[in-house]
Amino acid sequence: MHRSSKPIVPREQFLGELESELACREYYHAEIRPGQYVHLQREPENPFDPNAIRVDKGRFQPVGYVSPSTATWLTPLLDGGKIRVEGYVAARCRPAETADTTKLPLVLMVFLQASGRGILDTKKRRGESDANHRLALEAFRKAQTFDNAELLRDYVESLEPLRRQDLLPQSRLLLALIPSMVSELRAAKGMQTLAALQAVLNRLSIGEAIHHGGLTLHPLSWPSDSEPPYLLFSQAIERNLAAAEDVREGRSAHRLRLYNQSDRPILIPEGEILVCGKRNQMVNATILAAPRSAVTLPAEPTQPERPRHASSPSTAVAGTAIPVSPVGLPRGCAGVATSSATGMIGVDLFDCSNTFQALWGRLARARLSVVWPQEHAAPSGADATGVRRFFQSVASHARVRASACGLSEKLEIDGPGLSGSALLYADRLCHLAAFHFEEHGAR
């Protein structure tokens, strides 16, 4: 005989994480480290704050309290048995000491209990607070549908008027859970980007070494060489599809505002020299400007050789008076890895040979001029295995920057004796510039 059984209802449901602060008290002597899990304990008899939530390292080793601004609305939910909360100190924390308190970023993991399932109830109720709760619940559920961190961040900012309303504790909880979703999306996207960088570098071919003076150059190429999905800034300037203006910020800070008037992205490579009015400016970071957009980026004044074209105050000209490199590279080359007798110097790599060939003269002059005069030095440098190891080090020390200017994913490369950046867009490595240096200074 078949017996019907009721579905098993889990005792609790993980709702998400919310970001708060741990106020460490000097009179507690337990030490706390970034990334360490903590135990939360209510202190309803606290003479200073009946909403106090004490934070313990392990059992009975108090370190401080949950921020009062969070505890005020979190306490009723804890006391009512509607939620359970665990916590840990964020790994990114950097203590900011005040007179008697050190504040650390605290992440609270929220678990919904059986008695708190009404928090997610869509049943319509009367009253302004209940109406606001429906809005908070709708916002919470909508936030879960986003797959783009920056769009979700904008959505979080749009909820500020709702957060300023007189809200129920459960409504504040739902709204407080949304910002952590931005961090989760960024972390997931970061992992995908790092995996994409590794996959792209694995497809790279390392050509036969070319010796020049005291240098060894390894040409780099891709299995297939296709046209890029972007215009170079110099090409856009020639076609009247781009412009730039100098933007002053204070006495010493300089920035460039670049205008893309094309229907395609525009690549502005690091080191590009633009002439804005009478001022020469050098772009110090590679960016990809979205179609029909304006981007602002740091720049620095420079004194290049006089370009061939003049410009008005509202236009820009890419510096073109660049000598051809004395090093001939094979057809189809999209980049070059350079080394000397003392080890790797660095790499400049683009997603296609046309981009690299258009920029190689300037890159060679900027990257290699220091060692070109060594015409009679022994032809010694890294072999292909050494170059491959260098790329492995680049991939393992890359991390996605929190925000990037323009399109694409911007990666920072920072490790022992290693520095650089990479720009990925549409599964293409638009530009990789990474360099080895000794601790006492750049090579």
C-alpha positions in Angstrom: 0.0 0.0 0.0 1.4 3.3 -1.1 1.7 5.9 1.6 1.8 9.6 0.7 4.5 11.6 2.6 4.9 15.3 3.1 7.8 16.9 1.3 10.8 17.5 3.5 11.1 21.1 4.3 14.7 22.3 5.1 15.0 23.8 8.6 16.8 26.8 7.2 17.6 28.5 3.9 20.7 30.5 3.0 19.6 34.0 2.0 22.9 35.6 1.2 25.6 37.8 2.7 25.5 41.3 3.9 28.4 43.7 4.5 28.7 45.4 7.9 31.5 46.5 10.2 33.2 44.9 13.3 33.9 47.6 15.9 36.9 46.1 17.8 37.2 47.2 21.4 40.6 47.9 23.0 39.6 46.2 26.2 39.2 42.9 24.4 42.6 41.3 23.9 41.8 38.5 21.4 43.4 39.1 18.0 41.5 38.8 14.8 42.8 38.1 11.3 41.4 38.8 7.8 39.4 35.9 6.6 38.8 34.5 10.1 35.3 33.2 11.0 33.7 34.6 14.1 30.8 33.7 16.4 27.9 36.2 17.0 26.4 36.5 20.5 23.4 38.7 21.5 23.9 40.8 24.6 20.3 42.0 25.5 21.5 43.1 28.9 24.3 45.3 27.6 23.9 48.6 29.6 25.0 50.7 26.7 23.1 49.2 23.8 20.2 46.7 24.2 20.6 45.8 20.5 24.3 44.8 21.0 25.6 41.8 19.0 29.0 40.7 20.4 31.5 39.2 18.0 33.7 36.4 19.4 36.8 34.8 18.1 36.0 31.1 18.8 34.1 30.6 22.0 34.2 33.3 24.7 37.0 35.3 23.1 35.2 38.6 22.4 36.8 41.1 20.0 34.1 43.7 19.5 30.6 44.3 18.3 28.6 44.4 15.1 28.1 47.9 13.9 25.1 49.5 15.7 23.6 50.7 12.4 23.3 47.1 11.4 22.4 45.7 14.8 19.5 48.0 15.2 17.4 46.2 12.6 19.2 42.8 12.7 18.5 42.2 16.4 14.6 41.9 16.2 15.0 39.3 13.5 17.6 37.3 15.6 15.6 37.6 18.8 12.4 36.5 17.0 14.2 33.4 15.7 13.5 34.4 12.1 17.2 34.2 11.0 20.5 32.7 12.0 23.7 34.6 11.3 27.3 33.6 11.0 30.2 35.9 10.1 33.8 36.3 9.0 36.2 39.2 8.7 36.6 40.2 5.1 40.0 39.2 3.6 40.4 42.7 2.1 40.3 44.5 5.5 42.7 47.3 6.3 42.2 48.5 9.9 41.4 52.3 10.2 42.0 53.1 13.8 40.2 55.9 15.6 40.7 57.0 19.2 39.4 53.8 20.9 38.0 51.7 18.1 39.3 49.8 15.1 36.7 49.1 12.4 37.1 46.0 10.2 34.8 44.9 7.3 32.6 42.2 8.6 30.6 39.8 6.3 27.4 38.3 7.8 26.0 35.1 6.3 22.2 35.1 6.8 20.2 31.8 7.1 16.4 32.0 7.0 14.7 29.9 9.7 11.3 28.2 9.5 9.6 30.9 11.5 11.0 33.6 9.2 9.7 32.3 5.9 7.1 35.1 5.9 10.0 37.5 5.0 9.7 36.1 1.5 6.0 36.0 1.4 4.4 37.8 -1.5 0.9 38.0 0.2 -0.4 41.5 0.0 -0.9 43.3 3.3 -2.2 46.7 4.3 -0.1 49.5 5.6 2.8 51.6 4.3 5.4 49.4 6.0 4.0 46.3 4.3 3.8 48.1 1.0 7.5 49.0 1.3 8.3 45.4 2.2 6.7 44.3 -1.0 8.9 46.7 -2.9 12.0 45.5 -1.0 11.1 41.9 -1.8 10.6 42.7 -5.5 14.0 44.5 -5.5 15.7 41.5 -3.8 14.2 39.0 -6.4 15.0 41.3 -9.3 18.6 41.7 -8.1 19.0 37.9 -8.3 18.3 38.0 -12.1 21.3 40.2 -12.9 24.3 38.7 -14.5 26.3 42.0 -15.0 27.9 43.4 -11.8 28.1 47.0 -13.0 24.4 47.0 -14.0 23.5 45.6 -10.7 25.6 48.2 -8.9 23.6 50.9 -10.8 20.4 49.2 -9.7 21.6 49.2 -6.0 22.2 52.9 -6.2 18.6 53.4 -7.6 17.2 51.8 -4.5 18.5 54.6 -2.2 15.1 56.4 -2.0 13.6 53.2 -0.8 16.3 52.7 1.8 15.5 56.1 3.3 11.9 55.1 4.0 10.6 53.9 7.4 11.2 50.1 6.8 10.5 47.0 8.7 13.6 45.0 9.9 13.0 42.3 7.3 12.8 44.9 4.6 16.2 46.4 5.6 17.5 42.9 5.6 16.5 42.2 2.0 17.9 45.5 0.8 21.2 44.9 2.7 21.7 41.6 1.0 21.7 43.1 -2.5 25.1 44.9 -2.5 27.0 41.7 -1.7 25.5 40.2 -5.0 27.6 42.8 -6.8 30.8 41.4 -5.2 29.7 37.8 -6.0 29.1 38.7 -9.7 32.5 40.5 -9.9 34.2 37.5 -8.3 32.6 35.1 -10.7 33.4 37.3 -13.7 37.0 37.6 -12.4 37.4 33.9 -12.3 36.1 33.6 -15.9 38.4 36.3 -17.1 41.5 34.7 -15.5 40.6 31.4 -17.0 40.1 33.1 -20.4 43.6 34.7 -20.1 45.2 31.3 -19.3 43.3 29.7 -22.3 44.4 32.5 -24.7 48.1 32.3 -23.6 48.0 28.5 -24.1 47.2 29.1 -27.8 50.2 31.3 -28.3 53.0 30.2 -30.6 56.6 31.1 -29.8 58.8 31.6 -32.8 62.5 31.1 -33.5 64.7 33.4 -31.5 66.2 36.5 -33.1 69.4 37.9 -31.6 70.1 41.5 -31.8 73.0 43.1 -29.9 72.6 41.9 -26.3 68.9 40.9 -26.8 67.0 37.8 -27.7 63.6 38.4 -29.3 61.0 35.7 -29.6 58.2 36.5 -32.1 54.8 35.6 -30.9 51.8 34.6 -33.1 48.3 33.2 -33.0 47.1 30.0 -34.7 44.8 32.2 -36.8 45.2 35.9 -37.5 41.9 37.8 -38.0 41.1 41.5 -38.3 40.5 43.2 -35.0 36.9 44.2 -33.9 38.2 47.7 -33.1 39.9 50.7 -34.8 43.2 52.0 -33.6 43.0 55.5 -32.3 45.4 56.7 -35.0 43.1 55.2 -37.7 40.1 56.8 -36.1 41.8 60.2 -36.1 42.7 59.9 -39.8 39.0 59.1 -40.6 37.7 61.9 -38.3 36.0 59.4 -36.1 37.7 60.4 -32.8 38.8 63.4 -30.9 40.3 64.3 -27.6 40.7 67.2 -25.2 43.0 67.9 -22.3 41.2 68.1 -18.9 43.0 69.8 -16.1 42.4 68.6 -12.5 44.3 70.9 -10.1 47.7 72.2 -10.8 49.5 69.0 -11.6 46.9 66.3 -12.5 46.3 65.8 -16.2 43.5 63.7 -17.8 42.4 63.1 -21.4 38.8 62.9 -22.4 38.5 60.8 -25.6 35.5 60.8 -27.8 34.7 57.8 -30.0 32.4 58.9 -32.8 32.6 55.5 -34.6 30.2 52.6 -34.5 33.2 50.4 -33.6 35.3 50.3 -30.4 38.6 52.2 -30.5 41.8 50.9 -29.0 44.0 53.6 -27.4 47.3 51.8 -26.6 49.5 52.7 -23.7 52.2 55.2 -24.8 50.0 56.8 -27.5 51.0 60.4 -27.9 48.1 62.9 -28.5 48.4 66.5 -29.4 45.6 68.5 -27.8 45.9 72.1 -28.8 49.5 73.1 -28.0 49.9 70.3 -25.4 51.5 66.9 -26.0 49.9 64.2 -23.8 50.9 60.5 -23.5 48.3 57.9 -22.6 49.6 55.8 -19.7 47.1 52.9 -19.9 45.7 50.9 -22.8 41.9 51.2 -23.0 39.1 50.2 -25.4 36.6 52.9 -25.8 33.0 51.8 -26.5 31.3 52.9 -29.7 29.7 56.4 -29.6 31.1 57.1 -26.1 33.4 59.4 -24.2 36.0 58.1 -21.7 38.4 59.9 -19.4 41.8 58.5 -18.5 45.0 59.6 -16.9 47.7 61.1 -19.1 51.0 62.9 -18.6 52.7 65.8 -20.5 55.5 64.7 -22.8 57.8 66.2 -25.4 57.7 63.9 -28.4 59.3 64.5 -31.8 57.0 67.0 -33.7 54.1 65.1 -35.3 53.4 65.6 -38.9 49.9 67.1 -38.4 48.7 70.1 -36.5 45.6 70.1 -34.4 43.0 72.5 -33.0 42.1 72.7 -29.3 39.1 70.4 -29.8 40.9 67.7 -31.7 43.8 65.3 -31.2 46.5 63.8 -33.4 48.3 60.6 -32.7 52.0 61.0 -32.7 53.3 59.4 -35.9 56.9 60.5 -36.2 58.3 57.2 -35.0 61.3 55.5 -36.5 61.2 52.0 -37.8 62.6 49.4 -35.5 66.0 48.0 -36.5 64.8 44.5 -35.7 62.9 42.7 -38.5 60.2 40.4 -37.3 58.4 37.7 -39.4 55.1 38.1 -41.1 52.1 37.3 -38.9 53.9 38.3 -35.7 51.5 39.7 -33.1 53.9 40.4 -30.3 57.4 39.9 -29.0 59.0 38.5 -25.8 62.4 40.0 -25.1 65.2 38.7 -22.9 68.9 39.3 -22.2 71.7 37.3 -20.7 70.4 38.1 -17.2 66.8 36.8 -17.9 63.4 37.9 -19.2 62.8 41.6 -19.9 59.2 41.5 -20.8 56.5 41.0 -23.5 54.2 43.2 -25.6 51.5 41.2 -27.3 48.3 42.2 -29.3 45.4 40.2 -30.7 46.5 40.4 -34.3 49.6 41.1 -36.4 48.2 44.3 -38.0 47.8 46.0 -34.7 51.3 44.9 -33.6 53.0 45.9 -36.9 51.3 49.4 -36.7 52.7 49.9 -33.2 56.0 48.0 -33.2 58.2 50.9 -34.2 57.1 53.0 -31.2 57.1 49.9 -28.8 60.6 48.9 -29.9 61.9 52.4 -29.3 60.2 52.6 -25.8 61.0 49.1 -24.6 64.4 48.3 -26.1 66.3 51.5 -26.7 68.2 51.1 -23.4 69.9 48.0 -24.6 70.1 48.5 -28.4 73.5 50.2 -28.2 75.1 46.8 -27.1 75.8 45.8 -30.7 78.7 43.5 -29.8 77.1 41.8 -26.8 76.9 38.0 -26.8 73.6 36.7 -28.3 72.3 35.1 -25.1 68.8 35.1 -23.6 65.9 32.9 -22.6 64.8 30.0 -24.7 61.2 29.1 -25.7 60.7 27.2 -22.4 61.8 30.2 -20.4 59.4 32.4 -22.3 56.6 29.9 -21.6 57.4 29.9 -17.9 57.2 33.7 -18.0 53.7 33.6 -19.5 52.7 31.1 -16.7 54.0 33.5 -14.1 52.0 36.3 -15.8 48.8 34.3 -15.7 49.2 33.2 -12.1 49.9 36.8 -10.9 47.0 38.5 -12.8 43.9 39.8 -11.1 40.9 41.7 -12.4 40.8 45.4 -11.5 37.7 46.5 -9.6 36.8 49.0 -12.4 38.1 49.4 -15.9 37.9 52.5 -18.1 36.0 51.8 -21.3 35.1 48.4 -22.6 36.8 45.1 -21.9 38.2 43.4 -18.8 41.3 45.1 -17.4 43.8 42.9 -15.5 46.6 44.0 -13.3 49.7 41.8 -13.2 51.6 42.2 -10.0 54.0 39.6 -8.5 57.6 39.2 -7.3 59.7 41.0 -9.8 56.7 41.2 -12.2 54.5 44.1 -13.3 52.1 44.9 -16.1 48.5 44.8 -17.4 46.3 43.0 -19.9 43.1 43.9 -21.7 40.6 41.3 -22.8 37.6 41.8 -25.0 35.3 39.3 -26.8 37.7 36.4 -26.0 40.6 38.4 -27.5 43.8 39.5 -25.8 43.8 43.1 -27.1 47.0 44.0 -25.4 49.4 42.4 -22.9 52.3 44.3 -21.5 54.3 42.6 -18.7 57.8 43.2 -17.5 60.3 41.6 -15.2 62.3 43.9 -12.9 64.9 43.5 -10.1 64.0 44.7 -6.6 66.6 47.4 -6.9 64.8 49.0 -9.9 63.4 48.3 -13.3 65.5 46.4 -15.7 
